[in-house]
Amino acid sequence: MSTKITYVIKDLLDNMGFLDAEIEEQEVEGRVKAEIWLKDARELIGERGAILPLFQHIVRRIVARHIAPSPMLDIDINNYKKMREDVLRDFARDVGSKVRAARKVMELDPMPSFDRRVIHLTLADFSDLTTESMGEGDRRYIVVRPYP
């Protein structure tokens, strides 16, 4: 399975002009994780990671046509998601501390689903807080509340 996924990613990147790509793949907890290493990754990651989920979606669609059942696929480029996750966890803990101290509801700015997921999972460790996603589409945000 992973050879086909690597081939799809490599072929797509070659056609996009990213000829220097190195791809490492592994299966973790039933998901296939593909780590891509590029010299000029900014073009493929985009500002604040905006292009990366689009690239991942395209790869998932192509893979789904070649592999059945289609595996759950996570793509990261130059450890961007990992670094972003670390920043978001720190941010979430800071928000959690502020909500705890003030005992007031806090609404976060709209963010992509990956970011919201990290915030929700991080704050799930706080037994005295609850989180909820609100809004629609690109305007979806998180509300953090003290637990009654």
C-alpha positions in Angstrom: 0.0 0.0 0.0 2.6 2.6 1.0 4.6 2.2 -2.2 1.5 3.3 -4.2 1.0 6.3 -1.9 4.6 7.3 -2.1 4.4 7.0 -5.9 1.3 9.2 -6.1 2.9 11.9 -3.9 6.2 11.8 -5.8 4.5 11.9 -9.2 2.3 14.8 -8.2 5.3 16.7 -6.7 7.4 16.1 -9.8 4.6 17.4 -12.0 4.4 20.5 -9.8 8.1 21.1 -10.1 9.2 19.9 -6.7 11.9 17.5 -8.0 14.0 17.3 -4.9 11.3 15.7 -2.6 12.1 13.0 -0.1 9.1 11.1 1.2 9.1 8.9 4.3 6.0 6.9 5.1 4.8 4.9 8.1 1.6 3.4 9.4 0.6 4.7 12.8 -2.6 3.6 14.6 -4.3 2.7 11.4 -3.4 5.9 9.6 -0.7 6.3 6.9 1.6 9.3 7.7 3.6 10.7 4.9 6.4 13.1 5.8 7.7 15.1 2.8 11.0 16.9 2.9 11.5 19.8 0.4 14.1 22.5 0.0 11.5 25.2 -0.8 8.5 24.0 1.1 6.9 27.4 1.7 5.1 27.3 -1.7 3.5 24.0 -0.8 2.7 24.8 2.8 1.4 28.3 2.1 0.8 31.2 4.5 -0.2 29.9 7.9 -0.4 26.4 6.4 -3.3 27.3 4.1 -2.1 25.2 1.1 -1.0 22.0 2.9 -4.6 20.8 3.6 -5.5 21.4 0.0 -2.5 19.4 -1.2 -3.4 16.6 1.3 -7.0 16.6 0.0 -5.8 16.2 -3.6 -3.4 13.3 -2.7 -6.2 11.6 -0.7 -8.6 11.8 -3.8 -5.9 10.4 -6.1 -5.0 7.6 -3.6 -8.7 6.7 -3.2 -8.9 6.0 -6.9 -6.0 3.5 -6.7 -6.4 1.9 -3.3 -9.6 0.3 -1.9 -10.4 0.8 0.9 -8.8 4.2 0.9 -6.4 4.6 3.9 -6.6 7.5 6.3 -3.7 9.6 5.1 -1.9 12.4 6.9 0.7 14.5 5.1 3.2 16.7 6.7 5.9 18.8 5.0 9.2 19.6 6.6 7.6 19.0 10.1 5.3 22.0 9.7 2.3 20.2 11.3 4.4 18.9 14.1 5.8 22.4 14.9 2.3 24.0 14.5 0.9 21.4 16.8 3.4 22.3 19.5 2.6 26.0 19.2 -1.1 25.3 19.3 -0.8 23.1 22.4 1.1 25.9 24.2 -1.6 28.4 23.1 -4.4 26.1 24.3 -2.8 25.6 27.7 -2.4 29.4 28.0 -6.1 29.9 27.1 -7.1 27.2 29.5 -5.2 28.9 32.3 -6.8 32.2 31.5 -10.3 30.8 31.5 -9.6 29.0 34.8 -8.3 32.1 36.5 -11.1 34.5 35.2 -13.9 31.9 35.2 -15.2 33.5 32.0 -16.0 32.2 28.6 -13.3 32.8 25.9 -14.0 32.8 22.2 -11.0 32.1 20.0 -10.5 33.5 16.5 -11.6 31.3 13.5 -9.2 28.6 12.6 -8.8 25.6 10.3 -10.0 22.2 11.4 -6.5 20.8 12.2 -5.9 23.7 14.6 -9.3 23.3 16.2 -8.7 19.6 16.7 -5.4 20.2 18.5 -7.0 22.8 20.8 -9.9 20.5 21.6 -7.7 17.6 22.4 -5.3 19.6 24.5 -8.0 21.2 26.5 -9.8 17.8 27.0 -7.1 17.2 29.6 -8.5 20.1 31.7 -11.4 18.5 33.6 -12.7 21.9 34.7 -13.1 23.2 31.1 -15.2 22.5 28.1 -14.7 23.4 24.5 -17.1 23.7 21.6 -16.7 24.6 17.9 -19.1 27.2 16.7 -19.7 29.0 13.4 -19.7 27.7 9.8 -17.0 27.1 7.2 -14.0 29.4 7.3 -15.5 31.3 10.2 -15.6 28.2 12.5 -14.1 29.0 16.0 -13.8 27.5 19.4 -15.5 28.6 22.6 -13.7 27.7 25.9 -15.9 27.6 29.0 -15.3 26.9 32.7 -17.0 23.6 33.5 -20.0 24.2 35.8 
